[in-house]
């Protein structure tokens, strides 16, 4: 399927200068095409993620078009990468083909209960699989992913397994013959329901389904210590459509305290509850098919409950109030669900820090506990315990925090069931959208008037990456220490939309960055976790102060000072008409194979083709390898006889050759000297502006002590070991928007590879620095200094020994210009600075000097009277 470029194999032998020029030009052209395909793929992913917000209606034609376009874009990326690199990454082709088939299968299987998995582990479930296992278990899978310590382990038996079970036992034919009529009278319905349930109870579960259930139970048991392996299970209904647009509340059965040997019988009983008279009558009244009903069944490890209850994230009777409602009871939660026992009721503030606003402790007479056999038993509560609170204040606050996190992910008010064991551990058992009581009027004014009383801090700044409304205290994240202290429910504010912030997104109420794009990785994570996000705001770090409370309206791209409760309630109480539609489920499933990014660190041993699990991984892998490849031109094979090669006339001691790949060699000028004003390459012009600015370049060599020089000359890091020593001139391979600059200045070597255009998604800078003329300790200090300076300009840096590698991307043309001018000044500023870095304290000193003047000559530094004495602590001069 991928022909690759076989030109490379033909050119492996000795090539002429013209052939080398053609090879370089071809590589750059392929690189440009790869960038275009990269941007198109990321735009498609961003658009699809935005549509999952529920504000846009789309159909199957959109889904098929999306799959087609993504497939074509990623195919181009894979092809271009191998053309550039001489088929170095052919293993990525098989990865792409596997993902292509998986993505296509999501479309083909999207609208029917087709063949598929019989059993899903809870860790594999999410809402995009609701048409496989039912909404109840699908949502529980989302909870497990978000809070693995707060959801009991388990698995789900799929609706496909249910269909197989009914079909292979002839029950489907009975259902069709009994219920397939247009109008079934109540008496006939009751008779038919009883016959169907009896047939299901007497049916035999197909061997592979029974084996899959038993194997999954065995897996759960083996995860426990041997003395705890006799587990009990809750076997729960999760019918297709249950807890979706319709609740089916209380219509399907759940069985508790089921041992391993009783699981198959419990499974059949849950499936049979699909056909109770009340369940059938409910479906008929809501115009739901009586014959096309299938049951997903959950099997969860039982939690020995000391207390249980429900949380409503808003009061269903007073939805405009700003508190949660928590109902609790001792033992199992059956007393709350059935309403047959008294329960405790609390209200807790939605706002952090949480406070308990009210409590009503009931006189509780009875509680549900486990029976020695299946099920629960109601027992009397001792007199001294009747009027005690069933939970502690700490548990209430923990429940409130968990519930608000669930609501933040679901983007609507939630009805959550929970339980607590004797050790105080809280477990979430179920969540669904909260339905308000009938007749309740919402105090919702026109959205345009809701927030007028709140001061506007930012408006129309940047780009909305994910729509929604979030609020909380500002937490500005600059360092690793800031990431460690990030509190749940804060608004994440950062300079860059860095992948390193990804772990904070699920804990944030909103995200704002000064730099970034809606097609970037952090924006993808925000969409995955449904966190409102604004990127590229430019001035957020300046305007938004640490700790102040703000409301981020990513619907209108406005940031307000204070908590705009009206906006928050508006978001919670509105409902989407589309998000439960089949097309949304299919799109969510599609994006599982497309959007998540696992390859974050190019230095990791797992940053390789075989570890690509999504289209996004392929895109990231190919872009990184392409940039490294194009930045690593083999300058040793280039001579002054290279086509379109001219010397740049500079007032600096730099022997710089320029090769313009946009020129036609056949029509090239015979002129061998090029004036700076004749340069059309914008990136090179910016670097030269910095390099030639007043004071940026020192012509007088810095003094070096004998010990430092001998250490450098004889050590393993000797400049002579640099690959750059193969050439004795500096080289710029360029076009109008692209630059690859190799500079060998004395004993150190710089590589700058960059692309600068009006399309910010194309833009990047790759910077590499190595070498020096002193011992490794001083050279290391210089690389640390360079790394610190680059980080201030938004680069992601890796400084090791005397090597610095730094990258930045997705910047506007103006920001690129600024950083390239800075790099020009940095090259001049640090050219011989390793000689002067005799102590660790001097790193901070010269860092301040660079930012104070941004251009200081080495000559000025040689006068130690300008250096504070405390900066010389740790002097290691010989």
C-alpha positions, -999 to 999 in steps of 0.1 A, spaced: 0 0 0 29 24 8 53 24 -21 77 46 -1 105 64 -18 130 40 -34 150 70 -47 170 68 -16 183 33 -24 194 45 -58 212 74 -43 231 55 -16 262 55 -37 284 85 -44 262 115 -55 271 147 -74 264 181 -59 234 185 -81 220 151 -69 226 161 -33 207 194 -40 178 175 -55 177 152 -25 176 180 0 149 198 -20 128 167 -22 131 161 15 120 196 23 90 194 -1 80 161 16 83 178 49 60 206 38 35 181 27 37 162 60 31 195 79 0 202 58 -14 167 64 -5 170 101 -24 202 104 -54 189 86 -56 158 108 -54 178 140 -81 202 127 -104 172 120 -98 158 155 -104 192 171 -137 197 151 -149 162 160 -141 168 197 -160 201 196 -191 183 182 -192 160 212 -201 190 233 -237 184 223 -243 218 207 -241 206 171 -262 181 152 -246 158 127 -254 127 108 -239 95 95 -227 113 64 -205 136 86 -191 105 104 -181 88 71 -166 119 57 -146 124 89 -132 88 87 -124 93 50 -105 126 56 -87 114 86 -76 82 69 -63 102 39 -44 127 61 -27 101 83 -19 80 52 -1 110 37 18 116 69 31 80 70 40 81 33 58 114 36 78 103 67 91 73 49 99 93 17 119 117 38 138 91 58 145 65 32 119 40 45 133 41 80 99 38 96 81 12 75 68 -5 107 44 25 111 25 13 80 12 -18 98 2 3 128 -17 26 105 -35 -2 87 -46 -18 120 -60 15 133 -76 22 99 -95 -11 102 -105 -4 138 -118 30 129 -138 17 99 -153 -10 121 -167 17 144 -188 29 116 -199 -5 104 -209 -17 138 -224 16 150 -261 11 144 -268 -24 154 -262 -50 181 -235 -67 159 -210 -93 168 -184 -82 193 -171 -87 228 -191 -109 252 -176 -93 283 -159 -60 290 -138 -53 320 -149 -21 338 -116 -4 330 -124 -7 293 -158 9 295 -169 45 288 -199 63 276 -191 56 240 -198 19 247 -233 26 260 -249 8 230 -228 -23 239 -233 -25 277 -260 0 285 -258 36 299 -255 25 335 -224 4 331 -209 27 305 -211 56 329 -197 35 357 -167 28 334 -161 66 331 -162 68 369 -137 40 372 -113 58 348 -117 90 368 -117 76 403 -103 40 402 -100 40 440 -136 49 445 -154 24 422 -156 -13 430 -139 -36 404 -161 -55 380 -171 -62 344 -201 -60 321 -217 -88 300 -226 -72 267 -259 -67 250 -245 -88 222 -242 -117 246 -278 -111 257 -289 -113 220 -270 -145 215 -285 -160 247 -320 -152 236 -315 -163 200 -298 -196 206 -325 -207 230 -354 -197 207 -365 -170 231 -362 -143 205 -388 -161 184 -411 -163 214 -407 -126 220 -415 -118 184 -446 -140 183 -459 -128 216 -451 -91 215 -447 -84 178 -483 -73 173 -490 -36 169 -513 -36 199 -511 -61 228 -539 -58 253 -529 -57 290 -542 -93 298 -522 -108 268 -492 -87 278 -491 -101 313 -495 -137 300 -467 -132 274 -444 -116 299 -447 -146 323 -441 -170 294 -410 -152 283 -395 -149 318 -401 -186 324 -384 -195 291 -354 -173 300 -350 -189 334 -351 -224 319 -327 -215 290 -291 -226 289 -264 -199 287 -242 -206 256 -209 -222 267 -186 -194 255 -207 -167 273 -208 -188 306 -171 -194 303 -164 -157 298 -184 -147 328 -167 -173 350 -133 -164 337 -139 -127 345 -150 -136 380 -119 -157 385 -98 -127 373 -114 -105 400 -108 -131 427 -71 -136 418 -65 -99 424 -74 -104 460 -52 -120 487 -59 -158 490 -78 -155 522 -102 -129 506 -109 -147 474 -144 -159 483 -160 -128 468 -196 -118 467 -210 -98 437 -237 -74 428 -253 -85 395 -269 -54 381 -292 -44 352 -278 -21 325 -304 -23 297 -298 -4 265 -316 29 270 -317 26 308 -307 59 325 -306 76 291 -335 97 278 -357 73 298 -348 62 333 -365 27 336 -361 35 373 -368 4 394 -381 -17 365 -352 -40 361 -337 -63 388 -305 -62 406 -292 -90 429 -268 -86 457 -244 -108 476 -242 -134 448 -214 -160 451 -195 -171 421 -215 -203 417 -248 -182 416 -236 -157 390 -251 -174 359 -285 -178 375 -285 -142 386 -275 -132 351 -306 -150 337 -328 -134 363 -316 -99 354 -322 -106 316 -356 -119 325 -365 -86 342 -365 -70 308 -399 -87 303 -417 -79 336 -452 -66 330 -443 -32 344 -411 -29 322 -431 -39 291 -459 -15 299 -433 13 305 -417 7 271 -451 6 254 -462 39 269 -429 56 258 -431 41 222 -401 19 227 -400 -14 209 -411 -44 229 -392 -69 208 -358 -51 203 -349 -50 240 -314 -62 251 -298 -62 285 -262 -54 295 -255 -69 329 -230 -56 353 -211 -78 378 -194 -58 406 -176 -69 437 -198 -62 467 -187 -36 492 -196 -46 528 -216 -14 535 -214 4 568 -234 33 553 -249 41 519 -269 69 502 -274 92 473 -260 126 463 -279 152 443 -254 177 431 -283 203 431 -315 202 451 -342 189 427 -368 209 447 -347 241 447 -324 239 417 -314 275 419 -297 271 453 -260 266 455 -257 234 476 -256 196 472 -281 173 489 -268 141 505 -291 114 519 -275 87 540 -285 56 559 -266 29 579 -260 -3 561 -270 -9 525 -288 18 504 -320 -2 498 -337 18 525 -332 50 505 -341 35 471 -373 18 485 -382 47 508 -393 24 535 -369 35 563 -360 69 577 -328 84 565 -304 113 574 -304 144 551 -276 170 547 -268 200 525 -232 208 516 -220 239 498 -210 235 462 -184 262 466 -149 254 479 -139 251 507 -169 229 513 -190 235 544 -219 215 558 -248 239 557 -276 219 573 -283 185 587 -314 165 597 -307 134 616 -336 110 615 -346 85 642 -337 54 623 -354 22 634 -340 -4 609 -312 -10 585 -303 -34 557 -274 -58 562 -261 -89 543 -278 -122 548 -257 -153 552 -272 -163 519 -281 -143 488 -296 -108 493 -302 -84 522 -321 -85 555 -337 -57 575 -327 -56 611 -335 -33 641 -310 -6 651 -300 -5 687 -315 23 708 -281 40 714 -275 42 676 -309 53 663 -303 90 665 -266 90 655 -255 104 621 -249 75 598 -218 92 584 -191 115 596 -185 151 585 -153 141 568 -173 115 547 -198 142 537 -171 165 525 -154 137 506 -187 128 490 -192 164 480 -158 167 464 -163 134 445 -198 144 434 -186 178 421 -159 161 401 -184 138 385 -207 167 377 -178 186 362 -171 157 338 -208 150 330 -215 188 325 -249 184 341 -264 179 376 -260 143 388 -279 117 408 -252 95 424 -255 63 444 -226 55 468 -216 33 497 -190 33 524 -172 3 540 -163 -2 577 -128 14 571 -144 46 558 -136 41 521 -162 56 498 -173 39 466 -195 53 438 -220 27 425 -239 46 399 -245 81 383 -270 95 360 -284 129 350 -305 144 378 -341 149 368 -359 178 384 -392 174 402 -423 180 380 -436 215 382 -404 231 394 -398 264 377 -362 274 370 -351 309 378 -331 313 346 -330 347 331 -318 354 295 -282 342 292 -271 375 278 -282 393 310 -270 367 335 -234 379 341 -237 417 336 -230 423 373 -196 406 372 -165 425 360 -151 412 327 -114 403 330 -109 389 295 -131 390 265 -126 375 230 -90 366 238 -76 335 221 -96 305 209 -122 283 225 -108 248 226 -138 233 244 -171 250 251 -187 251 285 -187 271 317 -164 266 347 -154 285 378 -130 284 407 -98 300 421 -70 307 397 -40 284 400 -11 296 379 12 267 369 48 275 358 69 248 375 68 211 386 62 224 421 31 243 409 18 211 392 22 192 425 2 217 445 -26 221 420 -60 218 439 -91 201 426 -117 224 413 -92 253 404 -90 271 371 -57 260 355 -38 291 340 -5 285 322 18 301 297 19 271 273 -6 244 264 20 219 273 13 181 273 30 181 307 -2 197 321 -24 169 309 -27 152 343 -41 184 358 -70 188 333 -94 162 348 -90 180 382 -96 215 368 -129 234 364 -115 252 334 -82 258 315 -68 290 301 -34 292 284 -16 322 268 -1 301 240 -16 271 222 -41 260 196 -75 242 196 -58 215 176 -31 209 202 -27 180 226 -39 199 258 -70 210 240 -77 173 230 -74 163 266 -98 191 277 -123 178 252 -118 142 264 -126 152 300 -152 179 290 -133 207 307 -140 242 293 -108 255 278 -96 287 262 -61 287 245 -39 314 231 -53 341 254 -19 359 253 -24 379 285 -41 355 310 -9 351 330 -7 388 335 -44 397 341 -55 367 362 -40 368 397 -32 337 418 -61 327 440 -88 350 428 -121 334 419 -132 336 383 -158 322 360 -147 310 326 -175 312 300 -160 292 271 -194 295 254 -189 332 247 -151 334 253 -154 357 284 -137 355 318 -155 371 347 -142 381 381 -161 362 408 -183 331 407 -211 337 383 -236 313 398 -262 322 373 -241 310 344 -230 278 363 -266 269 370 -276 276 334 -251 251 322 -262 224 348 -299 227 342 -299 228 304 -300 195 286 -287 184 252 -311 169 228 -284 151 209 -257 136 231 -275 102 236 -281 98 199 -265 69 181 -243 92 160 -228 107 192 -220 72 206 -203 63 173 -183 95 173 -171 89 208 -161 54 199 -143 67 167 -124 92 187 -111 65 210 -90 52 181 -82 87 170 -78 114 196 -59 102 228 -22 108 228 1 84 246 35 93 230 44 124 250 81 123 256 104 118 226 132 106 250 111 77 263 120 42 252 83 38 243 84 67 218 84 43 188 61 32 160 50 0 178 36 20 207 13 41 186 -23 33 198 -42 60 180 -41 82 149 -29 110 172 1 89 183 10 84 146 8 121 139 29 130 169 55 103 162 58 112 125 61 149 132 88 144 158 108 121 136 104 143 106 116 174 124 147 155 137 154 141 103 151 174 85 172 191 112 200 166 106 211 174 71 245 158 64 264 190 60 297 171 55 285 161 20 279 197 10 306 218 -6 309 253 -20 302 238 -55 266 230 -43 240 244 -67 224 277 -55 252 280 -29 265 315 -20 285 331 8 267 356 30 286 389 34 285 396 72 304 419 94 310 390 118 337 363 117 312 337 104 319 318 72 282 313 63 271 296 31 235 299 20 216 274 -1 182 285 -13 161 255 -22 135 277 -38 159 287 -65 162 269 -99 197 256 -103 195 258 -140 187 295 -139 208 303 -109 229 335 -107 267 332 -110 269 356 -81 289 340 -53 285 367 -25 251 375 -10 243 407 9 222 404 41 194 425 26 191 401 -3 180 373 21 143 364 16 142 338 43 123 353 72 136 330 99 172 337 90 166 374 88 153 373 124 183 354 137 207 377 120 188 407 135 196 393 169 231 381 161 242 415 146 224 437 172 247 461 191 268 443 217 255 408 209 287 396 193 321 398 211 352 399 188 377 397 216 384 361 228 377 354 265 407 344 286 408 307 296 429 292 324 453 264 315 436 237 336 402 243 320 416 242 285 436 210 291 405 193 306 385 202 275 412 193 250 419 159 265 386 148 278 359 127 262 338 158 255 366 174 234 354 197 206 372 176 181 348 147 187 319 168 174 303 156 142 304 192 131 342 190 128 337 174 94 331 208 78 349 241 82 321 264 72 286 273 85 256 264 64 220 277 60 196 256 39 166 278 35 135 288 17 112 318 24 96 302 54 120 274 63 155 274 78 181 248 87 211 266 102 243 248 112 268 271 130 302 258 142 315 287 163 349 280 178 345 250 200 307 247 201 280 238 176 245 252 171 217 238 150 185 258 144 157 242 124 125 261 120 94 268 100 77 303 102 45 310 84 11 326 88 -3 291 97 7 288 133 1 251 134 30 247 109 54 268 130 81 253 152 117 259 163 141 231 170 174 243 187 204 222 195 236 234 212 267 214 222 304 217 230 327 243 245 364 249 252 366 243 290 360 214 313 327 196 314 316 213 346 317 248 331 302 236 298 274 221 318 268 254 336 265 271 302 239 245 289 219 250 321 220 288 315 209 284 279 181 260 290 168 285 316 168 313 291 150 292 265 124 281 290 116 317 297 107 320 260 83 289 262 108 263 249 106 227 262 142 220 270 164 190 277 198 199 291 223 171 297 261 176 301 271 201 274 241 193 252 209 214 250 179 203 229 149 227 229 116 228 210 87 252 207 58 251 183 23 264 175 34 300 178 22 330 157 45 346 132 51 375 155 60 352 184 83 332 162 100 364 150 106 374 187 121 340 196 144 338 166 157 373 173 163 361 209 182 330 196 205 352 176 213 373 206 217 341 227 242 326 203 264 358 206 258 362 244 269 326 253 295 320 226 325 320 250 306 322 283 316 288 295 351 303 302 336 327 327 312 303 345 337 294 373 310 290 399 274 278 401 263 312 414 273 328 381 245 310 362 219 330 380 240 362 375 243 359 338 207 348 335 197 381 350 222 400 328 207 385 297 172 396 305 182 430 318 200 440 286 194 410 263 227 418 246 259 421 267 294 416 252 318 391 265 344 419 269 322 436 295 319 404 314 357 399 317 359 427 343 352 409 376 345 443 393 311 440 377 304 406 393 290 405 428 313 386 452 285 363 464 281 351 428 316 335 430 306 310 457 315 275 446 344 287 424 361 257 408 388 275 389 422 258 388 
